[in-house]
Amino acid sequence: MTHDHDLVLRPTAAQTEAALNPPPGRNGGDLVVETLAGLGATTVFGLPGQHALGMFDALRRSDLRYIGLRVENNAGFAADAYGRITGEAAPLLLSTGPGALTSLAALQEARAASAPVLAISSQIPTAGLGGGRHGYLHELPDQSASFRGVVKSVHTVRSQSQIPSAIAEAWTSALTVPHGPVWVEIPQDVLLSETPVPVVTGGDAFPEELPPRPELTAVAADLLSRAERPAIIAGGGVVRADASGKLRQLAERLSAPVVTTFGGKGAFPWTHPLSLQSWLEDRHTTDFLEDADVLLVVGSGLGELSSNYHTFKPRGRVVQIEADLGKLESNHPALGIHADARLALQALLETVQERTDPSAPARVREVLGKVRERIESQELTLEQGVLASVRAALPPGAPSFWDMTILAYWAWSAFDAKAPNTMHSAQGAGGLGYGFPAALGAAAADPTHPVLAVSGDGGALYSIAELATARQYGLNVTWLIVDDGGYGILREYMTDAFGRPTATELTRPDYVALAESFGVPGVRTSPESLEADLAKALSTPGPSVVVLPAVLRMFAPTHTE
């Protein structure tokens, strides 16, 4: 009898030939790129450095496409977006010390947003590992220690024979839910030395599934079936698991209104009769969710932004489905189900009893009406008009990437993403500079759609160098820069808290002239002409910049009431 665990994949004749007669001149870097190709990678991002040259030299002997950015953190943001769009682990090649450390903010965002990024960094030579002070260029006492609190897993290679297995293990970690960034580091001498290791011809890696425990979904299904006022909060885990269809089926079967978090934009149709949209920073929405007798939270940890700054206090029973074990019941007691959102929703669909509630759409309309009245009473027609122009100009299937800027904060609550996995922002970790380099990564992932990046002038200066990247690779990204002469949201926060702002005002360049100096078309627009100018830029292949001089305001918060 043959058991599954007895099966061994037999090498093909071509694989045997490649193993027995490897081409000359291969080094440890070749093992890196061969392993990546064997795992299915087609595109890598990064920035070369002295210790990492073995990897970059090997790229020219491979079929991998290389997208080189100008700053390591921006390369990390590009890989993050590539991972979000494709669902694949996005390779990020970096050098030792300063090059590696410069990627930390991007990797923090990838971890917070569950974006699969496979970061591979060089290290000082093997002789320097172990914490001694040898004085190597870029030396850190323990480079990996800087990443352990940021990424999912760390893998240190000490010999060439470890490279294929270490990268495959990291790949599996990145793609096992919850997805996230992983870190592999390889010493300079291991990358540069000629290798006797055969050509890497296979690389299957199978991420582990995370199904729910059936006794827990049985209890959850019973609670939801018997609920009088069920409601659902859908987070980014629904989008990452490609589970929006199952979410809609469950909501309709239960007649349960749905709120999407800022990370879960597009997980539920914006205009659906059961859609409460994304107005999480609104007391009317918070009150409605608190009144639910059973609240199903799918793919969200109910963190600061998703809980109206921790003012949300549910009175009913909470059922929380979350793939990140650390987020389960971290903010509210719940029936915690540690599972992938797609598998858990499928289990509920198979066991929940249909319930009807003809009043649910009317209750949704009532809440949205109260939200609309609150916003309209604040005389924010400029902000609403600008956001509407962006929505009208952006094709329905085109992805958008938003920096930490006032217009993005509006978009979190008020923008119709049209479809899941199309609207992305840096709200996971909250760092500046995400929008434009992330959009470049998305354009590399899918050139069939134009991509929109939205930044303020403060965030734009973090990634202005990537205009050269956009031009070099002809990436189809339109960059909308809202220029208000400073860090707009911090200006508002400081004025509200202290009566006046400090350190928020910026001297800035002529962004149109600057774009044109890179060979990127630029146009200065106005709120009245924004829709037409943005639509024209988005319909023109290649990179472009649209600059909107405007001072936007935020709607009043409700968590301070």
Solvent accessible surface area in square Angstrom, and as a share of the most:
residue,aa,sasa,rsa
1,M,210,0.94
2,T,98,0.57
3,H,85,0.38
4,D,124,0.64
5,H,154,0.69
6,D,75,0.39
7,L,124,0.61
8,V,101,0.58
9,L,154,0.76
10,R,195,0.71
11,P,91,0.57
12,T,77,0.45
13,A,88,0.68
14,A,76,0.59
15,Q,53,0.23
16,T,57,0.33
17,E,99,0.44
18,A,29,0.23
19,A,37,0.28
20,L,131,0.65
21,N,92,0.47
22,P,53,0.33
23,P,76,0.48
24,P,127,0.80
25,G,52,0.50
26,R,10,0.04
27,N,16,0.08
28,G,0,0.00
29,G,0,0.00
30,D,5,0.02
31,L,0,0.00
32,V,0,0.00
33,V,3,0.02
34,E,31,0.14
35,T,2,0.01
36,L,0,0.00
37,A,54,0.41
38,G,32,0.31
39,L,21,0.11
40,G,45,0.43
41,A,9,0.07
42,T,83,0.48
43,T,3,0.02
44,V,0,0.00
45,F,0,0.00
46,G,0,0.00
47,L,35,0.18
48,P,71,0.45
49,G,19,0.18
50,Q,101,0.45
51,H,5,0.02
52,A,0,0.00
53,L,90,0.45
54,G,1,0.01
55,M,0,0.00
56,F,28,0.12
57,D,49,0.26
58,A,0,0.00
59,L,16,0.08
60,R,181,0.66
61,R,93,0.34
62,S,32,0.21
63,D,153,0.79
64,L,17,0.08
65,R,105,0.38
66,Y,60,0.23
67,I,4,0.02
68,G,7,0.07
69,L,2,0.01
70,R,94,0.34
71,V,50,0.29
72,E,26,0.11
73,N,23,0.12
74,N,3,0.02
75,A,0,0.00
76,G,1,0.01
77,F,4,0.02
78,A,0,0.00
79,A,0,0.00
80,D,0,0.00
81,A,0,0.00
82,Y,12,0.05
83,G,1,0.01
84,R,15,0.05
85,I,38,0.19
86,T,47,0.27
87,G,39,0.37
88,E,72,0.32
89,A,2,0.02
90,A,0,0.00
91,P,2,0.01
92,L,0,0.00
93,L,0,0.00
94,L,0,0.00
95,S,7,0.05
96,T,2,0.01
97,G,1,0.01
98,P,79,0.50
99,G,10,0.09
100,A,0,0.00
101,L,59,0.30
102,T,57,0.33
103,S,0,0.00
104,L,46,0.23
105,A,52,0.40
106,A,0,0.00
107,L,1,0.01
108,Q,96,0.43
109,E,2,0.01
110,A,1,0.01
111,R,98,0.36
112,A,40,0.31
113,A,18,0.14
114,S,23,0.15
115,A,0,0.00
116,P,1,0.01
117,V,0,0.00
118,L,0,0.00
119,A,0,0.00
120,I,0,0.00
121,S,0,0.00
122,S,0,0.00
123,Q,9,0.04
124,I,3,0.01
125,P,24,0.15
126,T,43,0.25
127,A,81,0.63
128,G,2,0.02
129,L,30,0.15
130,G,75,0.72
131,G,37,0.35
132,G,32,0.31
133,R,169,0.62
134,H,106,0.47
135,G,71,0.69
136,Y,76,0.29
137,L,99,0.49
138,H,52,0.23
139,E,26,0.11
140,L,49,0.25
141,P,77,0.48
142,D,70,0.36
143,Q,2,0.01
144,S,4,0.03
145,A,55,0.42
146,S,43,0.28
147,F,0,0.00
148,R,137,0.50
149,G,78,0.75
150,V,30,0.17
151,V,3,0.02
152,K,58,0.25
153,S,29,0.19
154,V,38,0.22
155,H,19,0.09
156,T,52,0.30
157,V,0,0.00
158,R,128,0.47
159,S,42,0.27
160,Q,21,0.09
161,S,81,0.52
162,Q,77,0.34
163,I,0,0.00
164,P,29,0.18
165,S,80,0.51
166,A,15,0.12
167,I,0,0.00
168,A,24,0.19
169,E,107,0.48
170,A,0,0.00
171,W,16,0.06
172,T,31,0.18
173,S,23,0.15
174,A,0,0.00
175,L,26,0.13
176,T,27,0.16
177,V,34,0.20
178,P,37,0.23
179,H,33,0.15
180,G,0,0.00
181,P,0,0.00
182,V,0,0.00
183,W,0,0.00
184,V,0,0.00
185,E,4,0.02
186,I,0,0.00
187,P,0,0.00
188,Q,28,0.12
189,D,56,0.29
190,V,10,0.06
191,L,0,0.00
192,L,88,0.44
193,S,54,0.35
194,E,133,0.60
195,T,14,0.08
196,P,119,0.75
197,V,31,0.18
198,P,64,0.40
199,V,29,0.16
200,V,23,0.13
201,T,55,0.32
202,G,46,0.44
203,G,15,0.15
204,D,100,0.52
205,A,23,0.18
206,F,159,0.66
207,P,51,0.32
208,E,126,0.56
209,E,138,0.62
210,L,36,0.18
211,P,83,0.52
212,P,19,0.12
213,R,150,0.55
214,P,102,0.64
215,E,83,0.37
216,L,40,0.20
217,T,6,0.04
218,A,55,0.42
219,V,69,0.40
220,A,0,0.00
221,A,4,0.03
222,D,67,0.35
223,L,24,0.12
224,L,0,0.00
225,S,22,0.14
226,R,163,0.60
227,A,8,0.06
228,E,123,0.55
229,R,88,0.32
230,P,2,0.01
231,A,0,0.00
232,I,0,0.00
233,I,0,0.00
234,A,0,0.00
235,G,0,0.00
236,G,19,0.18
237,G,25,0.24
238,V,0,0.00
239,V,14,0.08
240,R,52,0.19
241,A,17,0.13
242,D,104,0.54
243,A,0,0.00
244,S,22,0.14
245,G,44,0.43
246,K,34,0.14
247,L,0,0.00
248,R,106,0.39
249,Q,90,0.40
250,L,0,0.00
251,A,0,0.00
252,E,77,0.35
253,R,79,0.29
254,L,0,0.00
255,S,16,0.11
256,A,0,0.00
257,P,0,0.00
258,V,1,0.00
259,V,0,0.00
260,T,7,0.04
261,T,5,0.03
262,F,10,0.04
263,G,26,0.25
264,G,0,0.00
265,K,4,0.02
266,G,16,0.15
267,A,1,0.01
268,F,7,0.03
269,P,50,0.31
270,W,43,0.15
271,T,117,0.68
272,H,23,0.10
273,P,81,0.51
274,L,11,0.05
275,S,4,0.02
276,L,1,0.00
277,Q,33,0.15
278,S,0,0.00
279,W,23,0.08
280,L,5,0.03
281,E,19,0.09
282,D,0,0.00
283,R,62,0.23
284,H,60,0.27
285,T,1,0.01
286,T,4,0.02
287,D,64,0.33
288,F,29,0.12
289,L,5,0.03
290,E,11,0.05
291,D,62,0.32
292,A,5,0.04
293,D,36,0.19
294,V,9,0.05
295,L,2,0.01
296,L,0,0.00
297,V,0,0.00
298,V,0,0.00
299,G,10,0.10
300,S,11,0.07
301,G,13,0.12
302,L,4,0.02
303,G,31,0.30
304,E,97,0.44
305,L,35,0.17
306,S,19,0.12
307,S,1,0.01
308,N,2,0.01
309,Y,59,0.23
310,H,88,0.39
311,T,40,0.23
312,F,5,0.02
313,K,128,0.54
314,P,32,0.20
315,R,168,0.61
316,G,27,0.26
317,R,116,0.42
318,V,6,0.04
319,V,0,0.00
320,Q,7,0.03
321,I,0,0.00
322,E,13,0.06
323,A,16,0.13
324,D,38,0.20
325,L,116,0.58
326,G,63,0.61
327,K,76,0.32
328,L,35,0.18
329,E,81,0.37
330,S,66,0.42
331,N,63,0.32
332,H,25,0.11
333,P,117,0.74
334,A,19,0.15
335,L,22,0.11
336,G,15,0.15
337,I,0,0.00
338,H,59,0.26
339,A,0,0.00
340,D,17,0.09
341,A,5,0.04
342,R,96,0.35
343,L,55,0.28
344,A,0,0.00
345,L,0,0.00
346,Q,60,0.27
347,A,20,0.15
348,L,0,0.00
349,L,15,0.07
350,E,124,0.56
351,T,67,0.39
352,V,10,0.06
353,Q,119,0.53
354,E,128,0.57
355,R,34,0.13
356,T,111,0.65
357,D,22,0.11
358,P,126,0.79
359,S,54,0.35
360,A,0,0.00
361,P,36,0.23
362,A,47,0.36
363,R,56,0.20
364,V,3,0.01
365,R,155,0.57
366,E,100,0.45
367,V,13,0.07
368,L,30,0.15
369,G,12,0.12
370,K,87,0.37
371,V,3,0.02
372,R,137,0.50
373,E,120,0.54
374,R,37,0.14
375,I,6,0.03
376,E,101,0.45
377,S,86,0.56
378,Q,42,0.19
379,E,141,0.63
380,L,2,0.01
381,T,109,0.64
382,L,67,0.33
383,E,6,0.02
384,Q,64,0.28
385,G,37,0.35
386,V,1,0.00
387,L,11,0.05
388,A,62,0.48
389,S,16,0.10
390,V,0,0.00
391,R,36,0.13
392,A,65,0.51
393,A,9,0.07
394,L,6,0.03
395,P,51,0.32
396,P,91,0.58
397,G,36,0.35
398,A,2,0.01
399,P,13,0.08
400,S,1,0.01
401,F,0,0.00
402,W,0,0.00
403,D,0,0.00
404,M,31,0.14
405,T,16,0.09
406,I,9,0.04
407,L,1,0.00
408,A,0,0.00
409,Y,27,0.10
410,W,2,0.01
411,A,0,0.00
412,W,8,0.03
413,S,1,0.00
414,A,29,0.22
415,F,3,0.01
416,D,22,0.11
417,A,4,0.03
418,K,109,0.46
419,A,35,0.27
420,P,51,0.32
421,N,43,0.22
422,T,15,0.09
423,M,15,0.07
424,H,6,0.03
425,S,10,0.06
426,A,1,0.00
427,Q,44,0.19
428,G,33,0.32
429,A,37,0.28
430,G,35,0.34
431,G,31,0.30
432,L,46,0.23
433,G,1,0.01
434,Y,0,0.00
435,G,0,0.00
436,F,2,0.01
437,P,0,0.00
438,A,0,0.00
439,A,0,0.00
440,L,1,0.00
441,G,0,0.00
442,A,2,0.01
443,A,3,0.02
444,A,4,0.03
445,A,24,0.19
446,D,42,0.22
447,P,98,0.62
448,T,109,0.64
449,H,66,0.30
450,P,24,0.15
451,V,0,0.00
452,L,0,0.00
453,A,0,0.00
454,V,0,0.00
455,S,0,0.00
456,G,10,0.10
457,D,0,0.00
458,G,4,0.04
459,G,3,0.03
460,A,0,0.00
461,L,68,0.34
462,Y,120,0.46
463,S,1,0.00
464,I,35,0.18
465,A,36,0.28
466,E,0,0.00
467,L,2,0.01
468,A,25,0.20
469,T,0,0.00
470,A,0,0.00
471,R,99,0.36
472,Q,110,0.49
473,Y,67,0.26
474,G,39,0.37
475,L,13,0.06
476,N,33,0.17
477,V,0,0.00
478,T,4,0.02
479,W,0,0.00
480,L,0,0.00
481,I,1,0.01
482,V,7,0.04
483,D,16,0.08
484,D,24,0.12
485,G,8,0.07
486,G,3,0.03
487,Y,61,0.23
488,G,11,0.11
489,I,17,0.08
490,L,82,0.41
491,R,45,0.16
492,E,42,0.19
493,Y,115,0.44
494,M,50,0.22
495,T,59,0.34
496,D,120,0.62
497,A,71,0.55
498,F,148,0.62
499,G,58,0.56
500,R,178,0.65
501,P,51,0.32
502,T,88,0.51
503,A,94,0.73
504,T,4,0.02
505,E,107,0.48
506,L,41,0.20
507,T,137,0.80
508,R,104,0.38
509,P,53,0.33
510,D,73,0.38
511,Y,4,0.02
512,V,18,0.10
513,A,51,0.39
514,L,50,0.25
515,A,0,0.00
516,E,97,0.43
517,S,85,0.55
518,F,63,0.26
519,G,43,0.41
520,V,1,0.01
521,P,78,0.49
522,G,18,0.17
523,V,58,0.33
524,R,127,0.46
525,T,10,0.06
526,S,38,0.25
527,P,43,0.27
528,E,152,0.68
529,S,42,0.27
530,L,0,0.00
531,E,80,0.36
532,A,70,0.55
533,D,34,0.18
534,L,0,0.00
535,A,38,0.30
536,K,149,0.63
537,A,12,0.10
538,L,6,0.03
539,S,87,0.56
540,T,68,0.40
541,P,116,0.73
542,G,12,0.12
543,P,5,0.03
544,S,11,0.07
545,V,3,0.02
546,V,0,0.00
547,V,3,0.02
548,L,0,0.00
549,P,63,0.40
550,A,13,0.10
551,V,96,0.55
552,L,7,0.03
553,R,115,0.42
554,M,32,0.14
555,F,6,0.02
556,A,47,0.36
557,P,61,0.39
558,T,3,0.02
559,H,60,0.27
560,T,99,0.57
561,E,156,0.70
